[in-house]
Amino acid sequence: MEAVWRPYGGLMEAVWRLYGGLVEALWRPYGGRIEALWRLYGGRIEALWRLYGGLVEALWRPYGGRIEALWRLYGGRIEAL
């Protein structure tokens, strides 16, 4: 973990200083609900990921960049609908 933290730790801390308050402010009203939903469905989500996560990742590799590029182009229009 230390090897991962060394190059990015300062960046992650800077990002948290900028956006941490916003994250905490958004978490306050919804955090309890999110945690309750996770307690109900988290095990099922993790089980599904164990079964299908490799497939999702394998499909994402060749097409992920294209999907992200299309989202950058058309995502705003889709959200506007």
Contact map, one row per residue, 1 for C-alpha under 8 A:
111110000000000000000000000000000000000000000000000000000000000000000000000000000
111111000000000000000000000000000000000000000000000000000000000000000000000000000
111111100000000000000000000000000000000000000000000000000000000000000000000000000
111111111000000000000000000000000000000000000000000000000000000000000000000000000
111111111000000000000000000000000000000000000000000000000000000000000000000000000
011111111100000000000000000000000000000000000000000000000000000000000000000000000
001111111100000000000000000000000000000000000000000000000000000000000000000000000
000111111111000000000000000000000000000000000000000000000000000000000000000000000
000111111111100000000000000000000000000000000000000000000000000000000000000000000
000001111111110000000000000000000000000000000000000000000000000000000000000000000
000000011111111000000000000000000000000000000000000000000000000000000000000000000
000000011111111100000000000000000000000000000000000000000000000000000000000000000
000000001111111110000000000000000000000000000000000000000000000000000000000000000
000000000111111111000000000000000000000000000000000000000000000000000000000000000
000000000011111111110000000000000000000000000000000000000000000000000000000000000
000000000001111111111000000000000000000000000000000000000000000000000000000000000
000000000000111111111000000000000000000000000000000000000000000000000000000000000
000000000000011111111000000000000000000000000000000000000000000000000000000000000
000000000000001111111110000000000000000000000000000000000000000000000000000000000
000000000000001111111111000000000000000000000000000000000000000000000000000000000
000000000000000111111111100000000000000000000000000000000000000000000000000000000
000000000000000000111111110000000000000000000000000000000000000000000000000000000
000000000000000000111111111000000000000000000000000000000000000000000000000000000
000000000000000000011111111100000000000000000000000000000000000000000000000000000
000000000000000000001111111110000000000000000000000000000000000000000000000000000
000000000000000000000111111111000000000000000000000000000000000000000000000000000
000000000000000000000011111111100000000000000000000000000000000000000000000000000
000000000000000000000001111111110000000000000000000000000000000000000000000000000
000000000000000000000000111111110000000000000000000000000000000000000000000000000
000000000000000000000000011111111100000000000000000000000000000000000000000000000
000000000000000000000000001111111110000000000000000000000000000000000000000000000
000000000000000000000000000111111111000000000000000000000000000000000000000000000
000000000000000000000000000001111111100000000000000000000000000000000000000000000
000000000000000000000000000001111111110000000000000000000000000000000000000000000
000000000000000000000000000000111111111000000000000000000000000000000000000000000
000000000000000000000000000000011111111100000000000000000000000000000000000000000
000000000000000000000000000000001111111111000000000000000000000000000000000000000
000000000000000000000000000000000111111111100000000000000000000000000000000000000
000000000000000000000000000000000011111111100000000000000000000000000000000000000
000000000000000000000000000000000001111111100000000000000000000000000000000000000
000000000000000000000000000000000000111111111000000000000000000000000000000000000
000000000000000000000000000000000000111111111100000000000000000000000000000000000
000000000000000000000000000000000000011111111110000000000000000000000000000000000
000000000000000000000000000000000000000011111111000000000000000000000000000000000
000000000000000000000000000000000000000011111111100000000000000000000000000000000
000000000000000000000000000000000000000001111111110000000000000000000000000000000
000000000000000000000000000000000000000000111111111000000000000000000000000000000
000000000000000000000000000000000000000000011111111110000000000000000000000000000
000000000000000000000000000000000000000000001111111111000000000000000000000000000
000000000000000000000000000000000000000000000111111111000000000000000000000000000
000000000000000000000000000000000000000000000011111111000000000000000000000000000
000000000000000000000000000000000000000000000001111111110000000000000000000000000
000000000000000000000000000000000000000000000001111111111000000000000000000000000
000000000000000000000000000000000000000000000000111111111100000000000000000000000
000000000000000000000000000000000000000000000000000111111110000000000000000000000
000000000000000000000000000000000000000000000000000111111111000000000000000000000
000000000000000000000000000000000000000000000000000011111111100000000000000000000
000000000000000000000000000000000000000000000000000001111111110000000000000000000
000000000000000000000000000000000000000000000000000000111111111100000000000000000
000000000000000000000000000000000000000000000000000000011111111100000000000000000
000000000000000000000000000000000000000000000000000000001111111110000000000000000
000000000000000000000000000000000000000000000000000000000111111110000000000000000
000000000000000000000000000000000000000000000000000000000011111111100000000000000
000000000000000000000000000000000000000000000000000000000011111111110000000000000
000000000000000000000000000000000000000000000000000000000000111111111000000000000
000000000000000000000000000000000000000000000000000000000000001111111100000000000
000000000000000000000000000000000000000000000000000000000000001111111110000000000
000000000000000000000000000000000000000000000000000000000000000111111111000000000
000000000000000000000000000000000000000000000000000000000000000011111111100000000
000000000000000000000000000000000000000000000000000000000000000001111111111000000
000000000000000000000000000000000000000000000000000000000000000000111111111100000
000000000000000000000000000000000000000000000000000000000000000000011111111100000
000000000000000000000000000000000000000000000000000000000000000000001111111100000
000000000000000000000000000000000000000000000000000000000000000000000111111111000
000000000000000000000000000000000000000000000000000000000000000000000111111111100
000000000000000000000000000000000000000000000000000000000000000000000011111111110
000000000000000000000000000000000000000000000000000000000000000000000000011111111
000000000000000000000000000000000000000000000000000000000000000000000000011111111
000000000000000000000000000000000000000000000000000000000000000000000000001111111
000000000000000000000000000000000000000000000000000000000000000000000000000111111
000000000000000000000000000000000000000000000000000000000000000000000000000011111
